[in-house]
């Protein structure tokens, strides 16, 4: 558990609610304005968020012309109905080669402080650029030239940036759209706002277990249900070629086999689970964690056998299902 980080999240949430309450006019009729369960998303000073940039980034995310082959879009590895992930343990790159780690969800990606499973990207823009080049086989200059040959795209880039498309502003646009992929109106969020029948009694019991006996909240801290840290949970133990994870980046022996804690928002949609996609179902993933994982000299001390019973594990799963949001996906029209 990280009390300082938790308090900072709570403080940020309280502040954002206060600002919203003070700034928003009182409605004359109808329901009160919906307050987000999540802290406000921040963007770097050199890439502020605007509606026009978000709309442009959304078009680019769904456009296969951004890939080297012209056949693969960002969506091919991040499907909304699969929690912005993929249903396979490992996905393919644009060139057909297999990735070595499971595709992570894009939900709450704006709240990360380091990106990728091993935290090798220090900024979100750097992560976008790396994924665009490596996963999608893109040459940024060639893709920019293609986009500038499409009048509607060229007009949109000039409207947002006062210049034609280039590698840098394509990355900025994509990243700005990614910062909007946040689940803040799940059944559990509605329950916490006072809708008593939004979740089942089993889900409520599961939350109590999640926060207590199950020891889940030590790493998956509400409201983002992650902690921006890296942990070894024993998954690489016994493998012929174990993935060093964070250790390869930090060069610290104690980080060997550690991977970033993923958010649990909409986790029920994003099976399979873990960095290697080894848990096929959500119950299997919860059971693995509840049993304390496999032995490993670098395993996190936070991961211990909890003594959860089968019914209790199922109640935690029922709670986790309530973290799935159902916001509609409106696909953009591509120029």
C-alpha positions in Angstrom: 0.0 0.0 0.0 1.3 3.5 -0.8 -0.6 5.9 1.5 1.1 9.0 0.1 0.1 8.2 -3.5 -3.4 7.2 -2.4 -3.9 10.5 -0.5 -2.6 12.4 -3.5 -5.1 10.7 -5.8 -7.9 11.4 -3.3 -6.8 15.0 -3.0 -6.7 15.4 -6.7 -10.1 13.9 -7.0 -11.6 16.1 -4.3 -10.0 19.2 -5.9 -11.4 18.3 -9.3 -14.8 17.8 -7.8 -14.7 21.1 -6.0 -13.6 23.0 -9.1 -16.4 21.4 -11.1 -18.9 22.2 -8.5 -17.9 25.8 -8.2 -17.5 26.4 -11.9 -20.5 24.6 -13.3 -23.8 26.5 -13.2 -26.6 24.8 -11.3 -28.9 23.0 -13.8 -32.5 24.3 -14.0 -33.9 20.8 -14.5 -32.8 17.2 -15.0 -30.1 15.2 -13.2 -27.1 16.9 -11.7 -23.9 16.9 -13.8 -22.0 13.6 -13.6 -18.7 13.9 -11.7 -15.8 11.7 -12.8 -14.5 9.1 -10.4 -11.0 9.7 -11.7 -8.6 12.6 -11.2 -8.3 15.2 -14.0 -6.1 14.1 -16.9 -3.0 16.3 -17.4 -1.0 16.8 -20.6 2.5 18.2 -21.1 2.8 21.9 -21.9 4.0 21.2 -25.4 1.0 19.0 -26.2 -2.2 20.6 -24.7 -5.5 18.8 -25.3 -8.0 20.4 -27.6 -11.2 19.0 -29.1 -9.8 19.4 -32.6 -6.6 17.5 -31.7 -8.6 14.8 -30.0 -10.8 14.3 -33.1 -7.7 14.3 -35.4 -6.0 11.7 -33.1 -9.1 9.5 -33.2 -9.1 9.4 -37.0 -5.4 8.5 -37.0 -5.9 5.7 -34.4 -8.4 4.0 -36.7 -6.6 4.6 -40.0 -4.6 1.7 -41.5 -2.7 4.2 -43.6 -0.6 4.9 -40.6 1.1 1.5 -40.9 4.0 0.4 -43.1 1.8 -2.0 -45.0 -1.2 0.3 -45.1 -3.3 -2.5 -43.7 -2.9 -2.2 -39.9 -4.4 0.5 -37.6 -3.8 1.0 -33.9 -7.1 -0.7 -33.3 -5.8 -4.0 -34.6 -4.0 -4.3 -31.2 -6.5 -2.3 -29.1 -10.2 -3.2 -29.5 -12.7 -1.3 -27.4 -14.9 -4.3 -26.8 -11.8 -6.2 -25.5 -11.0 -3.4 -23.0 -8.7 -1.7 -25.5 -6.6 -4.9 -25.7 -6.7 -8.1 -27.7 -8.1 -11.5 -27.0 -4.9 -13.4 -27.8 -2.0 -14.0 -25.4 0.4 -12.4 -28.0 -0.4 -10.2 -31.0 1.3 -9.8 -34.3 3.2 -6.8 -35.6 2.5 -5.2 -39.0 5.3 -7.4 -40.5 3.7 -10.6 -39.2 6.2 -11.2 -36.4 4.9 -12.1 -33.0 5.2 -9.8 -30.0 6.8 -11.3 -26.9 4.4 -9.7 -24.3 0.6 -9.4 -24.1 -0.9 -6.2 -25.4 -1.8 -4.0 -22.4 -5.0 -2.1 -22.1 -5.2 1.5 -23.1 -7.6 2.3 -20.3 -6.1 4.8 -17.8 -2.9 5.0 -19.8 -2.9 8.8 -19.2 -2.4 8.1 -15.5 0.8 6.1 -15.9 4.2 7.7 -15.1 6.3 5.2 -17.1 5.0 3.2 -20.1 5.3 -0.3 -21.5 5.3 -3.4 -19.2 8.9 -2.7 -18.3 8.6 1.1 -18.0 11.1 1.8 -20.7 9.3 4.9 -22.1 9.6 8.0 -20.0 6.8 9.9 -21.7 3.5 8.9 -23.3 4.5 10.6 -26.5 7.7 8.5 -26.6 5.6 5.3 -26.1 3.3 6.3 -29.0 6.2 6.9 -31.3 7.9 3.6 -30.4 4.7 1.6 -30.9 4.0 3.4 -34.2 7.4 2.5 -35.5 7.9 -0.9 -34.1 4.4 -2.4 -33.9 3.0 -0.8 -37.0 6.2 -0.7 -39.1 5.8 3.0 -39.8 8.3 5.4 -41.3 7.0 8.7 -39.8 8.2 10.9 -42.8 6.6 8.6 -45.4 3.3 8.4 -43.5 3.3 12.2 -43.1 3.7 12.6 -46.8 0.8 10.2 -47.4 -1.4 12.2 -45.0 -0.5 15.5 -46.6 -1.6 14.1 -49.9 -5.1 13.8 -48.5 -6.8 17.2 -48.5 -9.0 16.7 -45.4 -6.0 15.5 -43.3 -3.8 18.3 -44.5 -6.5 20.8 -43.7 -7.0 19.3 -40.2 -3.3 19.4 -39.4 -3.0 23.0 -40.5 -6.1 23.8 -38.4 -4.6 22.3 -35.3 -0.9 23.0 -35.7 -0.7 25.7 -38.4 1.5 23.3 -40.5 1.3 20.2 -42.5 1.5 16.7 -40.9 4.9 15.5 -39.7 6.1 12.7 -37.5 6.0 14.8 -34.4 2.5 16.2 -34.7 1.1 12.8 -35.8 2.5 11.4 -32.5 1.0 14.4 -30.5 -2.4 13.9 -32.1 -2.5 10.1 -31.4 -1.3 10.6 -27.8 -3.9 13.2 -27.2 -6.7 10.8 -28.2 -5.2 8.1 -26.0 -5.4 10.4 -23.0 -9.2 10.3 -23.4 -9.6 6.6 -23.1 -10.7 6.5 -19.5 -13.4 4.4 -17.8 -15.1 6.6 -15.2 -18.7 5.5 -15.2 -18.7 1.8 -14.5 -21.4 0.2 -12.4 -19.1 0.4 -9.4 -18.6 4.1 -10.0 -22.4 4.6 -10.1 -22.7 2.6 -6.9 -20.2 4.8 -5.1 -22.2 7.8 -6.3 -25.3 6.5 -4.5 -27.0 4.2 -6.9 -27.5 1.3 -4.5 -28.8 -1.3 -7.0 -26.0 -0.6 -9.5 -24.1 -3.7 -8.3 -24.9 -7.1 -6.7 -24.4 -8.0 -3.0 -21.7 -10.4 -4.1 -19.8 -7.5 -5.8 -20.1 -5.5 -2.6 -18.7 -8.4 -0.6 -16.0 -8.8 -3.3 -14.9 -5.2 -2.8 -14.5 -5.7 0.9 -12.4 -8.7 0.3 -10.4 -6.8 -2.4 -9.6 -4.0 0.1 -9.0 -6.4 3.1 -8.3 -10.1 3.2 -7.4 -10.4 -0.5 -4.7 -7.7 -0.2 -5.5 -6.5 -3.7 -5.6 -2.8 -3.1 -1.9 -2.8 -2.0 -1.1 -2.7 -5.7 -4.4 -1.9 -7.4 -5.3 1.2 -5.5 -8.6 3.0 -6.2 -9.7 5.0 -8.1 -7.3 4.1 -10.9 -6.8 0.5 -9.5 -3.1 0.6 -10.2 0.0 2.0 -8.4 2.5 3.0 -11.1 5.0 0.4 -9.7 6.6 -2.8 -10.9 6.3 -6.1 -9.2 7.6 -9.6 -9.7 4.7 -12.1 -9.2 6.6 -15.2 -10.1 5.4 -15.6 -13.6 8.8 -16.0 -15.2 9.9 -18.7 -12.7 10.9 -21.9 -14.4 10.8 -20.6 -18.0 13.6 -21.6 -20.3 14.2 -18.0 -21.3 12.8 -15.8 -18.5 11.8 -12.2 -19.4 13.9 -9.9 -17.2 11.1 -7.2 -17.3 11.9 -4.0 -15.4 15.3 -5.4 -14.5 16.6 -5.0 -18.1 15.7 -1.3 -17.9 16.6 -0.3 -14.4 19.7 -2.6 -14.3 18.8 -3.4 -10.7 19.0 -7.2 -9.9 16.0 -6.9 -7.6 13.8 -5.7 -10.5 14.4 -8.9 -12.5 11.1 -10.4 -13.5 9.1 -7.3 -12.4 6.4 -5.8 -14.5 4.1 -2.8 -14.3 0.9 -3.2 -12.3 -1.9 -2.9 -14.8 -5.2 -1.0 -14.1 -8.2 -3.2 -13.3 -10.7 -0.8 -14.9 -12.7 -2.8 -17.4 -10.4 -5.8 -16.6 -13.3 -8.3 -17.2 -13.1 -7.3 -20.9 -9.4 -7.7 -21.5 -8.7 -11.5 -21.1 -6.1 -13.1 -21.2 -4.2 -11.6 -18.3 -0.7 -10.7 -17.1 2.3 -9.6 -19.2 2.6 -13.0 -20.8 -1.1 -13.6 -21.3 -0.9 -16.8 -19.3 -4.1 -16.5 -17.3 -7.0 -17.3 -19.7 -9.9 -16.2 -17.4 -10.3 -13.5 -14.8 -11.0 -16.1 -12.1 -7.7 -17.9 -13.0 -5.8 -14.6 -12.6 -7.4 -13.8 -9.3 -6.7 -17.3 -8.0 -3.1 -17.1 -9.1 -2.6 -13.9 -7.1 -4.6 -15.2 -4.1 -2.4 -18.3 -4.0 0.8 -16.1 -3.8 2.1 -16.8 -7.2 5.1 -19.1 -8.0 8.3 -19.1 -6.0 10.9 -16.6 -7.3 13.9 -15.1 -5.5 12.8 -11.6 -6.5 9.1 -12.1 -5.9 7.4 -9.1 -4.3 6.8 -9.4 -0.6 3.4 -8.0 -1.2 2.4 -11.2 -2.9 1.5 -13.8 -0.3 -1.0 -16.6 0.1 -4.2 -15.0 1.3 -6.3 -18.0 2.3 -9.2 -16.8 0.1 -11.9 -19.5 -0.3 -13.4 -20.4 -3.7 -16.6 -18.5 -2.9 -14.5 -15.4 -1.9 -12.5 -15.6 -5.1 -15.7 -15.6 -7.1 -16.9 -12.6 -5.1 -13.8 -10.7 -6.0 -14.3 -11.6 -9.6 -17.9 -10.3 -9.4 -16.6 -7.0 -8.0 -14.0 -6.7 -10.8 -16.7 -7.2 -13.4 -18.4 -4.1 -12.0 -15.4 -2.0 -13.1 -16.3 -2.4 -16.7 -17.7 0.6 -18.4 -20.1 0.6 -21.4 -19.4 3.9 -23.1 -20.2 3.6 -26.8 -17.5 3.6 -29.4 -18.4 6.0 -32.2 -16.1 5.3 -35.1 -14.7 8.3 -36.9 -15.2 9.0 -40.6 -11.8 8.7 -42.3 -10.9 11.2 -45.1 
